[in-house]
Structures are given as C-alpha cells and as structure tokens.
Amino acid sequence: MNQDVMKEAILDELENVLDPELHIDIVNLGLIYNLEIDDKQKVTVTMTLTAMGCPLSGTIHGMVTEAVMKVNNVQDVEVNIVYDPPWDKSRMSRYAKIALGIAD
C-alpha cells in the first residue's frame, strides 16, 4: 500500500473518532494537523485538542492510537498532541460547522 493510500485509510479511520464533548469526528473538527509514515510503517499523528488542558486528552490519545492501528500495514503509532498552532473554529470543515450550528 503506498503512503497516499495509507494516509487516506488512516484519515477514514480517524473520522470514526468522535470528540467526546462535541460528538463530531476529529478530522472534520480540524484537530489532525499532520500524518507521517516512515519506512517501517510507523505512523506519527500530530494533532491538537479543542482546549488546552482537556481532561479527556488521554482518552482521545487512546482512541486515535486504536483507530490508526486498524489500518493494514501499520506497525506502530505515535500520537503527538500539540497546542501550536492553537486550534480555532476556522479549522473545522463545513460539515462540522453545520452540525454544530456555527454560521460560516
């Protein structure tokens, strides 16, 4: 599986990971900043949370790891939660904004 196909499969799985408070998936919320796959099929997910100090960060970290490991050929996962750049509503997809009733 080439890296582009693998990244697409990973994003598809991550769309099943819902933010526990907003009940919208983390991809459409714009929380995924970057995906990297090395030559040993280790996936590094760089992401953020909607709020710094989120008490559910450990839960979300685990859900992301579990989702990525479902993708064929993934050997390992590293999840890096960062706060720079800070998340804001502009990162959300149109779908997420509609689901949350946020005018564009």
MMTF fields as JSON, N, C-alpha, C and O atoms, coordinates in Angstrom:
{
  "mmtfVersion": "1.0.0",
  "mmtfProducer": "UNKNOWN",
  "numBonds": 415,
  "numAtoms": 416,
  "numGroups": 104,
  "numChains": 1,
  "numModels": 1,
  "chainsPerModel": [1],
  "groupsPerChain": [104],
  "chainIdList": ["A"],
  "bondAtomList": [4, 2, 8, 6, 12, 10, 16, 14, 20, 18, 24, 22, 28, 26, 32, 30, 36, 34, 40, 38, 44, 42, 48, 46, 52, 50, 56, 54, 60, 58, 64, 62, 68, 66, 72, 70, 76, 74, 80, 78, 84, 82, 88, 86, 92, 90, 96, 94, 100, 98, 104, 102, 108, 106, 112, 110, 116, 114, 120, 118, 124, 122, 128, 126, 132, 130, 136, 134, 140, 138, 144, 142, 148, 146, 152, 150, 156, 154, 160, 158, 164, 162, 168, 166, 172, 170, 176, 174, 180, 178, 184, 182, 188, 186, 192, 190, 196, 194, 200, 198, 204, 202, 208, 206, 212, 210, 216, 214, 220, 218, 224, 222, 228, 226, 232, 230, 236, 234, 240, 238, 244, 242, 248, 246, 252, 250, 256, 254, 260, 258, 264, 262, 268, 266, 272, 270, 276, 274, 280, 278, 284, 282, 288, 286, 292, 290, 296, 294, 300, 298, 304, 302, 308, 306, 312, 310, 316, 314, 320, 318, 324, 322, 328, 326, 332, 330, 336, 334, 340, 338, 344, 342, 348, 346, 352, 350, 356, 354, 360, 358, 364, 362, 368, 366, 372, 370, 376, 374, 380, 378, 384, 382, 388, 386, 392, 390, 396, 394, 400, 398, 404, 402, 408, 406, 412, 410],
  "bondOrderList": [1, 1, 1, 1, 1, 1, 1, 1, 1, 1, 1, 1, 1, 1, 1, 1, 1, 1, 1, 1, 1, 1, 1, 1, 1, 1, 1, 1, 1, 1, 1, 1, 1, 1, 1, 1, 1, 1, 1, 1, 1, 1, 1, 1, 1, 1, 1, 1, 1, 1, 1, 1, 1, 1, 1, 1, 1, 1, 1, 1, 1, 1, 1, 1, 1, 1, 1, 1, 1, 1, 1, 1, 1, 1, 1, 1, 1, 1, 1, 1, 1, 1, 1, 1, 1, 1, 1, 1, 1, 1, 1, 1, 1, 1, 1, 1, 1, 1, 1, 1, 1, 1, 1],
  "groupList": [{"groupName": "MET", "atomNameList": ["N", "CA", "C", "O"], "elementList": ["N", "C", "C", "O"], "formalChargeList": [0, 0, 0, 0], "bondAtomList": [1, 0, 2, 1, 3, 2], "bondOrderList": [1, 1, 2], "singleLetterCode": "M", "chemCompType": "L-PEPTIDE LINKING"}, {"groupName": "ASN", "atomNameList": ["N", "CA", "C", "O"], "elementList": ["N", "C", "C", "O"], "formalChargeList": [0, 0, 0, 0], "bondAtomList": [1, 0, 2, 1, 3, 2], "bondOrderList": [1, 1, 2], "singleLetterCode": "N", "chemCompType": "L-PEPTIDE LINKING"}, {"groupName": "GLN", "atomNameList": ["N", "CA", "C", "O"], "elementList": ["N", "C", "C", "O"], "formalChargeList": [0, 0, 0, 0], "bondAtomList": [1, 0, 2, 1, 3, 2], "bondOrderList": [1, 1, 2], "singleLetterCode": "Q", "chemCompType": "L-PEPTIDE LINKING"}, {"groupName": "ASP", "atomNameList": ["N", "CA", "C", "O"], "elementList": ["N", "C", "C", "O"], "formalChargeList": [0, 0, 0, 0], "bondAtomList": [1, 0, 2, 1, 3, 2], "bondOrderList": [1, 1, 2], "singleLetterCode": "D", "chemCompType": "L-PEPTIDE LINKING"}, {"groupName": "VAL", "atomNameList": ["N", "CA", "C", "O"], "elementList": ["N", "C", "C", "O"], "formalChargeList": [0, 0, 0, 0], "bondAtomList": [1, 0, 2, 1, 3, 2], "bondOrderList": [1, 1, 2], "singleLetterCode": "V", "chemCompType": "L-PEPTIDE LINKING"}, {"groupName": "LYS", "atomNameList": ["N", "CA", "C", "O"], "elementList": ["N", "C", "C", "O"], "formalChargeList": [0, 0, 0, 0], "bondAtomList": [1, 0, 2, 1, 3, 2], "bondOrderList": [1, 1, 2], "singleLetterCode": "K", "chemCompType": "L-PEPTIDE LINKING"}, {"groupName": "GLU", "atomNameList": ["N", "CA", "C", "O"], "elementList": ["N", "C", "C", "O"], "formalChargeList": [0, 0, 0, 0], "bondAtomList": [1, 0, 2, 1, 3, 2], "bondOrderList": [1, 1, 2], "singleLetterCode": "E", "chemCompType": "L-PEPTIDE LINKING"}, {"groupName": "ALA", "atomNameList": ["N", "CA", "C", "O"], "elementList": ["N", "C", "C", "O"], "formalChargeList": [0, 0, 0, 0], "bondAtomList": [1, 0, 2, 1, 3, 2], "bondOrderList": [1, 1, 2], "singleLetterCode": "A", "chemCompType": "L-PEPTIDE LINKING"}, {"groupName": "ILE", "atomNameList": ["N", "CA", "C", "O"], "elementList": ["N", "C", "C", "O"], "formalChargeList": [0, 0, 0, 0], "bondAtomList": [1, 0, 2, 1, 3, 2], "bondOrderList": [1, 1, 2], "singleLetterCode": "I", "chemCompType": "L-PEPTIDE LINKING"}, {"groupName": "LEU", "atomNameList": ["N", "CA", "C", "O"], "elementList": ["N", "C", "C", "O"], "formalChargeList": [0, 0, 0, 0], "bondAtomList": [1, 0, 2, 1, 3, 2], "bondOrderList": [1, 1, 2], "singleLetterCode": "L", "chemCompType": "L-PEPTIDE LINKING"}, {"groupName": "PRO", "atomNameList": ["N", "CA", "C", "O"], "elementList": ["N", "C", "C", "O"], "formalChargeList": [0, 0, 0, 0], "bondAtomList": [1, 0, 2, 1, 3, 2], "bondOrderList": [1, 1, 2], "singleLetterCode": "P", "chemCompType": "L-PEPTIDE LINKING"}, {"groupName": "HIS", "atomNameList": ["N", "CA", "C", "O"], "elementList": ["N", "C", "C", "O"], "formalChargeList": [0, 0, 0, 0], "bondAtomList": [1, 0, 2, 1, 3, 2], "bondOrderList": [1, 1, 2], "singleLetterCode": "H", "chemCompType": "L-PEPTIDE LINKING"}, {"groupName": "GLY", "atomNameList": ["N", "CA", "C", "O"], "elementList": ["N", "C", "C", "O"], "formalChargeList": [0, 0, 0, 0], "bondAtomList": [1, 0, 2, 1, 3, 2], "bondOrderList": [1, 1, 2], "singleLetterCode": "G", "chemCompType": "PEPTIDE LINKING"}, {"groupName": "TYR", "atomNameList": ["N", "CA", "C", "O"], "elementList": ["N", "C", "C", "O"], "formalChargeList": [0, 0, 0, 0], "bondAtomList": [1, 0, 2, 1, 3, 2], "bondOrderList": [1, 1, 2], "singleLetterCode": "Y", "chemCompType": "L-PEPTIDE LINKING"}, {"groupName": "THR", "atomNameList": ["N", "CA", "C", "O"], "elementList": ["N", "C", "C", "O"], "formalChargeList": [0, 0, 0, 0], "bondAtomList": [1, 0, 2, 1, 3, 2], "bondOrderList": [1, 1, 2], "singleLetterCode": "T", "chemCompType": "L-PEPTIDE LINKING"}, {"groupName": "CYS", "atomNameList": ["N", "CA", "C", "O"], "elementList": ["N", "C", "C", "O"], "formalChargeList": [0, 0, 0, 0], "bondAtomList": [1, 0, 2, 1, 3, 2], "bondOrderList": [1, 1, 2], "singleLetterCode": "C", "chemCompType": "L-PEPTIDE LINKING"}, {"groupName": "SER", "atomNameList": ["N", "CA", "C", "O"], "elementList": ["N", "C", "C", "O"], "formalChargeList": [0, 0, 0, 0], "bondAtomList": [1, 0, 2, 1, 3, 2], "bondOrderList": [1, 1, 2], "singleLetterCode": "S", "chemCompType": "L-PEPTIDE LINKING"}, {"groupName": "TRP", "atomNameList": ["N", "CA", "C", "O"], "elementList": ["N", "C", "C", "O"], "formalChargeList": [0, 0, 0, 0], "bondAtomList": [1, 0, 2, 1, 3, 2], "bondOrderList": [1, 1, 2], "singleLetterCode": "W", "chemCompType": "L-PEPTIDE LINKING"}, {"groupName": "ARG", "atomNameList": ["N", "CA", "C", "O"], "elementList": ["N", "C", "C", "O"], "formalChargeList": [0, 0, 0, 0], "bondAtomList": [1, 0, 2, 1, 3, 2], "bondOrderList": [1, 1, 2], "singleLetterCode": "R", "chemCompType": "L-PEPTIDE LINKING"}],
  "groupTypeList": [0, 1, 2, 3, 4, 0, 5, 6, 7, 8, 9, 3, 6, 9, 6, 1, 4, 9, 3, 10, 6, 9, 11, 8, 3, 8, 4, 1, 9, 12, 9, 8, 13, 1, 9, 6, 8, 3, 3, 5, 2, 5, 4, 14, 4, 14, 0, 14, 9, 14, 7, 0, 12, 15, 10, 9, 16, 12, 14, 8, 11, 12, 0, 4, 14, 6, 7, 4, 0, 5, 4, 1, 1, 4, 2, 3, 4, 6, 4, 1, 8, 4, 13, 3, 10, 10, 17, 3, 5, 16, 18, 0, 16, 18, 13, 7, 5, 8, 7, 9, 12, 8, 7, 3],
  "groupIdList": [1, 2, 3, 4, 5, 6, 7, 8, 9, 10, 11, 12, 13, 14, 15, 16, 17, 18, 19, 20, 21, 22, 23, 24, 25, 26, 27, 28, 29, 30, 31, 32, 33, 34, 35, 36, 37, 38, 39, 40, 41, 42, 43, 44, 45, 46, 47, 48, 49, 50, 51, 52, 53, 54, 55, 56, 57, 58, 59, 60, 61, 62, 63, 64, 65, 66, 67, 68, 69, 70, 71, 72, 73, 74, 75, 76, 77, 78, 79, 80, 81, 82, 83, 84, 85, 86, 87, 88, 89, 90, 91, 92, 93, 94, 95, 96, 97, 98, 99, 100, 101, 102, 103, 104],
  "secStructList": [7, 7, 2, 2, 2, 2, 2, 2, 2, 2, 2, 2, 2, 2, 6, 6, 7, 5, 7, 6, 6, 6, 7, 1, 5, 6, 6, 6, 6, 6, 7, 3, 3, 3, 3, 3, 3, 7, 6, 6, 7, 3, 3, 3, 3, 3, 3, 7, 7, 1, 1, 6, 6, 7, 6, 6, 2, 2, 2, 2, 2, 2, 2, 2, 2, 2, 2, 2, 2, 6, 1, 6, 6, 7, 7, 3, 3, 3, 3, 3, 3, 7, 7, 1, 1, 7, 7, 7, 4, 4, 4, 1, 7, 2, 2, 2, 2, 2, 2, 2, 6, 7, 7, 7],
  "xCoordList": [0.861, 0.0, 0.903, 1.769, 0.701, 1.552, 1.114, 0.028, 1.97, 1.721, 0.461, -0.241, 0.158, -1.05, -2.304, -3.228, -2.327, -3.468, -3.561, -4.649, -2.415, -2.382, -2.872, -3.634, -2.437, -2.888, -4.396, -5.067, -4.92, -6.368, -7.111, -8.149, -6.58, -7.197, -7.136, -8.08, -6.035, -5.895, -6.907, -7.58, -7.024, -8.0, -9.421, -10.246, -9.708, -11.029, -11.296, -12.393, -10.312, -10.476, -10.607, -11.39, -9.837, -9.892, -11.231, -11.607, -11.946, -13.283, -14.264, -15.373, -13.873, -14.699, -14.409, -15.091, -13.395, -13.032, -13.767, -13.477, -14.719, -15.515, -14.945, -14.511, -14.952, -14.626, -15.696, -16.885, -15.297, -16.276, -17.259, -18.363, -16.876, -17.76, -18.605, -19.781, -18.02, -18.737, -19.451, -20.35, -19.064, -19.669, -19.545, -20.417, -18.455, -18.08, -16.703, -15.893, -16.441, -15.157, -13.983, -14.122, -12.83, -11.65, -11.082, -10.383, -11.372, -10.9, -11.687, -11.093, -13.015, -13.841, -13.723, -13.967, -13.352, -13.102, -11.794, -11.548, -10.961, -9.676, -8.612, -7.675, -8.748, -7.784, -6.534, -5.513, -6.608, -5.44, -4.606, -5.065, -3.389, -2.506, -1.611, -1.331, -1.159, -0.227, -0.203, -0.391, 0.032, 0.253, 1.558, 1.762, 2.438, 3.688, 3.808, 3.453, 4.312, 4.529, 5.986, 6.438, 6.718, 8.129, 8.287, 7.303, 9.521, 9.772, 9.526, 9.537, 9.305, 8.972, 7.476, 7.04, 6.704, 5.242, 4.812, 3.748, 5.653, 5.27, 4.566, 5.079, 3.392, 2.6, 2.728, 2.533, 3.061, 3.093, 1.946, 1.875, 1.054, -0.095, 0.197, 0.422, 0.194, 0.326, -1.047, -1.644, -1.535, -2.896, -2.988, -2.038, -4.133, -4.39, -5.736, -6.409, -6.113, -7.416, -8.131, -7.505, -9.435, -10.182, -9.852, -10.06, -9.34, -8.981, -7.722, -7.587, -6.816, -5.61, -6.02, -6.913, -5.381, -5.705, -6.975, -7.569, -7.395, -8.598, -8.455, -7.474, -9.416, -9.313, -9.454, -9.151, -9.912, -10.103, -8.958, -9.093, -7.841, -6.731, -6.227, -5.909, -6.145, -5.696, -6.656, -6.234, -7.944, -8.962, -8.855, -8.882, -8.735, -8.635, -7.349, -7.365, -6.253, -4.978, -5.161, -4.717, -5.796, -6.034, -6.936, -6.686, -7.98, -8.894, -8.187, -8.433, -7.317, -6.564, -5.61, -5.53, -4.893, -3.962, -4.702, -4.258, -5.813, -6.603, -7.105, -7.055, -7.585, -8.102, -7.004, -7.215, -5.839, -4.742, -4.251, -3.918, -4.207, -3.726, -4.657, -4.251, -5.884, -6.814, -6.437, -6.894, -5.614, -5.257, -4.194, -3.204, -4.419, -3.469, -2.068, -1.899, -1.081, 0.344, 0.89, 2.107, 0.044, 0.56, 1.216, 0.608, 2.46, 3.22, 3.262, 3.348, 3.201, 3.307, 2.674, 2.562, 2.267, 1.639, 2.233, 2.425, 2.515, 2.904, 1.928, 1.728, 1.325, 0.381, 1.016, 1.289, 1.244, 1.798, 0.689, 0.155, 0.35, -0.665, 0.069, 0.874, -0.224, 0.445, -0.604, -1.791, -0.143, -1.054, -0.608, -1.137, 0.374, 0.854, 0.95, 1.749, 0.186, -0.722, -1.978, -2.425, -2.536, -3.748, -4.93, -5.05, -5.785, -6.98, -7.986, -8.125, -8.679, -9.824, -10.866, -10.597, -12.039, -13.177, -12.916, -13.571, -11.987, -11.712, -11.132, -11.158, -10.616, -10.043, -11.118, -10.842, -12.343, -13.43, -13.924, -13.914, -14.357, -14.959, -16.35, -16.923, -16.871, -18.235, -19.217, -20.142, -19.013, -19.863, -19.903, -20.977, -18.738, -18.67, -19.363, -20.062, -19.164, -19.795, -21.325, -22.034, -21.816, -23.268, -23.785, -24.813, -23.077, -23.5, -23.549, -24.377, -22.663, -22.63, -23.421, -23.49, -24.023, -24.832, -24.036, -24.497, -22.831, -21.957, -22.055, -21.795, -22.432, -22.521, -21.127, -20.182, -21.018, -19.716, -19.498, -18.456],
  "yCoordList": [-1.18, 0.0, 1.238, 1.373, 2.149, 3.337, 4.32, 4.193, 5.292, 6.198, 7.033, 7.283, 7.468, 8.27, 7.46, 7.95, 6.221, 5.341, 5.055, 5.039, 4.833, 4.55, 5.754, 5.592, 6.952, 8.16, 8.329, 8.7, 8.056, 8.16, 7.155, 7.478, 5.948, 4.918, 5.321, 5.082, 5.927, 6.392, 7.49, 7.461, 8.456, 9.529, 8.977, 9.456, 7.979, 7.344, 6.748, 6.899, 6.08, 5.509, 6.608, 6.484, 7.681, 8.766, 9.504, 10.153, 9.405, 10.001, 9.254, 9.734, 8.1, 7.358, 7.728, 7.258, 8.573, 9.013, 10.325, 11.355, 10.262, 11.449, 12.177, 11.557, 13.501, 14.306, 13.994, 14.142, 13.567, 13.138, 14.227, 13.916, 15.479, 16.564, 17.106, 17.416, 17.224, 17.825, 16.792, 17.146, 15.519, 14.428, 14.623, 14.212, 15.253, 15.415, 14.771, 14.833, 14.152, 13.469, 14.448, 15.607, 13.938, 14.794, 15.279, 16.292, 14.572, 15.025, 16.265, 17.277, 16.194, 17.333, 18.511, 19.653, 18.242, 19.346, 20.06, 21.155, 19.453, 20.065, 19.852, 20.642, 18.793, 18.532, 17.801, 17.799, 17.18, 16.475, 17.472, 18.01, 17.708, 18.654, 17.974, 18.549, 16.737, 16.083, 14.581, 14.121, 13.828, 12.386, 12.092, 12.54, 11.351, 10.929, 9.42, 8.844, 8.79, 7.348, 7.107, 7.514, 6.442, 6.205, 4.88, 4.188, 4.534, 3.352, 2.037, 0.97, 2.104, 0.912, 0.852, 0.082, 1.671, 1.734, 2.22, 1.847, 3.063, 3.727, 5.019, 5.802, 5.23, 6.422, 7.397, 7.036, 8.64, 9.701, 10.65, 11.237, 10.787, 11.679, 12.91, 12.812, 14.063, 15.32, 15.958, 16.207, 16.216, 16.724, 17.673, 17.839, 18.281, 19.155, 18.794, 17.875, 19.507, 19.348, 20.693, 21.728, 20.671, 21.93, 22.876, 24.085, 22.333, 23.18, 22.641, 21.435, 23.536, 23.155, 22.636, 23.196, 21.592, 21.037, 20.211, 19.983, 19.76, 18.942, 17.703, 16.97, 17.46, 16.306, 14.964, 13.914, 14.999, 13.773, 13.487, 12.638, 14.182, 14.017, 12.577, 12.069, 11.909, 10.523, 9.596, 8.668, 9.853, 9.054, 9.231, 8.254, 10.474, 10.763, 10.147, 9.567, 10.274, 9.681, 8.188, 7.673, 7.497, 6.062, 5.73, 4.762, 6.523, 6.277, 6.483, 5.737, 7.479, 7.736, 6.577, 6.088, 6.14, 5.021, 3.782, 3.122, 3.471, 2.299, 2.391, 1.409, 3.564, 3.748, 3.56, 2.884, 4.148, 4.055, 2.61, 2.156, 1.902, 0.516, -0.412, -1.521, 0.003, -0.804, -0.84, -1.715, 0.099, 0.197, -0.853, -1.003, -1.568, -2.588, -2.005, -0.878, -2.775, -2.472, -1.518, -1.354, -0.882, -0.004, -0.884, -1.832, -0.563, -1.343, -0.687, -1.375, 0.636, 1.364, 2.741, 3.244, 3.333, 4.663, 5.527, 5.082, 6.751, 7.767, 8.921, 9.41, 9.352, 10.469, 11.633, 11.543, 12.719, 13.932, 14.969, 15.422, 15.337, 16.376, 17.692, 17.829, 18.656, 19.957, 21.065, 20.857, 22.226, 23.363, 24.573, 25.673, 24.352, 25.421, 24.864, 23.956, 25.352, 26.482, 26.083, 24.938, 27.054, 26.755, 26.476, 27.067, 25.579, 25.251, 26.388, 27.013, 26.642, 27.551, 27.059, 26.158, 27.647, 27.192, 27.235, 26.516, 28.05, 28.156, 26.855, 26.66, 25.972, 24.702, 23.652, 22.614, 23.928, 22.962, 22.889, 23.882, 21.69, 21.529, 22.153, 22.456, 22.334, 22.852, 21.929, 22.393, 20.624, 19.627, 19.858, 19.885, 20.023, 20.205, 21.495, 21.532, 22.545, 23.818, 23.706, 24.226, 23.039, 22.847, 21.999, 22.321, 20.916, 20.024, 20.738, 20.414, 21.702, 22.449, 23.747, 24.477, 24.04, 25.242, 26.517, 27.558, 26.434, 27.612, 28.198, 27.512, 29.469, 30.134, 30.366, 30.659, 30.231, 30.415, 31.861, 32.207],
  "zCoordList": [0.0, 0.0, 0.0, 0.864, -0.978, -0.987, 0.103, 0.669, 0.383, 1.508, 1.339, 2.318, 0.126, -0.074, 0.232, 0.881, -0.24, 0.026, 1.528, 2.104, 2.139, 3.572, 4.385, 5.339, 4.01, 4.707, 4.585, 5.548, 3.401, 3.184, 4.065, 4.642, 4.166, 5.013, 6.486, 7.239, 6.888, 8.274, 8.556, 9.586, 7.656, 7.852, 7.903, 8.682, 7.081, 7.12, 8.501, 9.038, 9.072, 10.415, 11.468, 12.409, 11.304, 12.284, 12.252, 13.228, 11.137, 11.084, 11.985, 12.222, 12.481, 13.431, 14.878, 15.789, 15.096, 16.438, 16.709, 16.101, 17.63, 17.936, 19.141, 20.113, 19.063, 20.229, 21.275, 20.995, 22.474, 23.47, 23.91, 24.359, 23.788, 24.218, 23.076, 23.269, 21.888, 20.758, 19.887, 19.124, 19.991, 19.22, 17.71, 16.946, 17.296, 15.892, 15.761, 16.686, 14.607, 14.465, 14.424, 14.034, 14.839, 14.991, 13.665, 13.627, 12.576, 11.259, 10.838, 10.467, 10.893, 10.492, 11.443, 11.053, 12.682, 13.614, 13.297, 13.802, 12.47, 12.117, 13.173, 13.281, 13.951, 15.023, 14.544, 15.232, 13.366, 12.825, 12.019, 11.011, 12.472, 11.799, 10.762, 9.71, 11.062, 10.144, 10.398, 11.524, 9.326, 9.395, 8.684, 7.556, 9.322, 8.698, 8.828, 9.856, 7.781, 7.788, 7.415, 6.345, 8.307, 7.991, 7.239, 6.981, 6.891, 6.075, 6.818, 6.203, 8.128, 8.909, 9.223, 10.078, 8.523, 8.672, 10.047, 10.54, 10.671, 11.91, 11.518, 10.719, 12.085, 11.775, 12.936, 14.097, 12.602, 13.598, 13.286, 12.206, 14.256, 14.132, 14.971, 16.178, 14.331, 15.061, 15.071, 14.023, 16.266, 16.395, 17.576, 18.341, 17.705, 18.831, 19.433, 18.967, 20.445, 21.077, 21.021, 20.791, 21.232, 21.148, 22.298, 22.188, 23.396, 24.536, 25.211, 25.421, 25.545, 26.258, 27.641, 28.277, 28.091, 29.398, 29.403, 30.457, 28.229, 28.109, 28.994, 28.868, 29.886, 30.776, 30.051, 30.619, 28.799, 28.041, 27.071, 26.19, 27.225, 26.284, 26.252, 25.178, 27.402, 27.436, 26.707, 26.017, 26.863, 26.183, 24.676, 23.928, 24.233, 22.803, 22.235, 21.15, 22.96, 22.549, 22.304, 21.277, 23.216, 23.075, 21.897, 21.179, 21.692, 20.574, 19.237, 18.289, 19.149, 17.918, 17.648, 16.521, 18.668, 18.513, 18.021, 17.082, 18.646, 18.273, 16.832, 16.092, 16.438, 15.077, 14.039, 13.032, 14.269, 13.304, 13.179, 12.084, 14.286, 14.255, 13.476, 13.128, 13.195, 12.409, 10.925, 10.189, 10.492, 9.079, 8.746, 9.463, 7.653, 7.203, 7.053, 6.588, 7.447, 7.316, 8.37, 8.455, 9.178, 10.233, 11.29, 11.786, 11.629, 12.611, 13.983, 15.0, 14.015, 15.281, 15.093, 13.975, 16.203, 16.171, 17.265, 18.396, 16.914, 17.896, 17.722, 16.611, 18.815, 18.771, 19.522, 20.719, 18.805, 19.405, 19.506, 18.493, 20.722, 20.925, 21.142, 22.064, 20.274, 20.306, 20.461, 20.211, 20.873, 21.028, 20.224, 20.383, 19.357, 18.496, 17.086, 16.86, 16.138, 16.287, 17.057, 16.999, 17.779, 18.537, 17.608, 16.535, 18.037, 17.266, 17.38, 18.431, 16.286, 16.336, 15.337, 14.542, 15.381, 14.579, 13.08, 12.326, 12.635, 11.197, 10.632, 9.417, 11.468, 11.023, 10.749, 10.148, 11.192, 11.045, 9.604, 8.877, 9.207, 7.882, 7.873, 8.92, 6.679, 6.545, 7.257, 7.924, 7.115, 7.778, 9.291, 9.891, 9.897, 11.359, 11.781, 12.793, 11.004, 11.339, 11.263, 12.125, 10.246, 10.125, 11.28, 11.876, 11.6, 12.672, 14.026, 14.877, 14.212, 15.474, 15.416, 16.404, 14.257, 14.127, 14.114, 14.583, 13.573, 13.5, 12.101, 11.113, 12.021, 10.722, 10.156, 10.889, 8.851, 8.2, 7.834, 7.277]
}
